[in-house]
Amino acid sequence: MAENVSQDNGYRRRRVNRLKKWILGLLITFILIPNIGTVILLVKVCDLSGRVEKLGLQVDQMMQELEEGKAGRESGLTGDADLRGADPEGIKAEESRNAGDGSAEAALEKQPAHKVYLTFDDGPSIYTDEILDILAEYDVKATFFVVGKEDEASKEALKRIVEEGHTLGMHSYSHKYSELYESVDAFLEDFDRLQAFLYETTGVKSTCYRFPGGSSNTVSAVSMQDLADALRERGVEFYDWNISSGDGTGRKLSEATLVKNSTEDISRYSTVIVLMHDSAEKHATVEALPEIIETIQTMEDTALLPITEDTDAVQHIHTETNE
């Protein structure tokens, strides 16, 4: 009996062992083998991804080399144009130089139909810096006909006028009509004093002048033509105006009126010299200046310029009417 029990136990153990092996085989078949395959697949995918990325880099490099080769060929064809950084103005300048006499004719044709010169008399003043700030904001150059003011603030304003590219003109040292127009000698003494002062202060020898009251004034005791001739003997030209803002009168004008006075007749002239004032009593002119500039800048075929030796002089004593 004991022997039979022992045999049965042995049989059961063998069956259990076989069952364990069968279960283990199933586990290996359905769990481990697929996982191993997945791992192998992942390894292959990563390897393939690396190859694709490497291939992409090679393609990018090839494209870059092609582009560089194309740019090089274009550079060889365009020559100096590329050396100028494809600067259209540079190309135009080169074409103009190569055009010979035709370029000079083209330059004359491109001259604006209306050259406008903003001029300010009687400065420097407490508003000169404000005027200069406005001109700088609009990138406009003007002309200042100044008088003899030797305080430090005025000297700094004179220097700034010159440093910022505006034209420094003369308007007499004293601005006293009774003294200035007493004689030719008195006029020239005043003139020499102002010209020397401006040169000492700014390093600029001014060569443009505006007579106080204009060349058509009726208070001078001597001939204005004689004074004009005396200026020319010193290499100096004088400039009157053909448009006035109206700020030189005793009446206080509105900004709108100042703008209208300064701009409405510009189309009548090829050379337009606008009279304004830079003085402590004329802040309305400063307030109107931005709109005056903006109005002129919107006009067709019109340019704002500073007076130079090439400017056509507007002179009252050379005309039949006082405009």
C-alpha positions, 0 to 999 in steps of 0.5 A: 500500500505504501509503495502504491502511494509513493508511486502516485506521488511520483506520478503527480510530481512528474505531471506537475513538472510537465505542466510547469514546463508547458506553462513556461513554454506558453509564456515564452511563446506568447510573451517573451518572444514577441517582446524580444521581437519588439525590441529588435524591431525598435533597434532596427527602426532607430538605426533606420531613423539615424540613416534617414537623418544622415541622408537628409543632412547630406541632401541639405548640404548638396542643395547649399552647394548648388545655391552657392554655385548659382550665386557665384555664377550670377556674381560673375555675370553682374560684376561691379553691381554686386560689389556695390551690394546691389545698391540701386543708387550706386548702379544709377550713379554708374550708369549716369557716369557712363552716359556722357553728356546725356547725363548732364542733360538728364540732371538738368531735367530733374531740377525741381520746378519750385525751389523753396528757401525758408529764411529767418530774420533777426535771430538768434532768439530764445526760439532758435533751438526750437526752430532748429529742432523742427527743421531737424525733425523734417530733415529740412535745411534753411537760411538764418539771417542773423544780427550781432548778438554776442551773449553765450546763448546766441553764440551757441545757437550760431554754432548749431546753425552752422553745425547742422548744415543751415546757411548762415546769412547776415542781417546787419550787426545793429539792425538800427536803420538810422545808423545803418543807412546813414552812409555807405561807410556806416553801412560797411562798418556795421557789415564788417563788424558782423561778418568778423564776429560770425567768422570768429564764432563759427569759423564761417565767412558768411557771403549772403546778406539781407538788408533790414527792411529789404532792398526796397526800403524807403528809409535809407539815406543812401542809394540801395544800389550803392550798398548792393554794389559795395556788398558785391565788391566784398564777394557778398550777394543780397537776398530779398523775398517774394513770399512773406509769412506776414509775421513781420507786421505789428499784428498777431496772425493766427497759425492758419494765416501764417501757413497760408501766407507762406505757401499759397503762392509757391506755384507762381515762382520757380525760386521761392524765398519765404520771409519769416522771423526768429525773434522773441515776439514771434512764437506763432511762427514756430508753432506754424512751422511744422505745418508750413513744412508739411504743406510744402513737402506735399507739393509736386515737383517742389524742394526745400533748400538752403540758400547757396551761391547757386541760388537765384537771388530774389531782389526787389530793386531789380524788379518793378514791383515789391512782391 
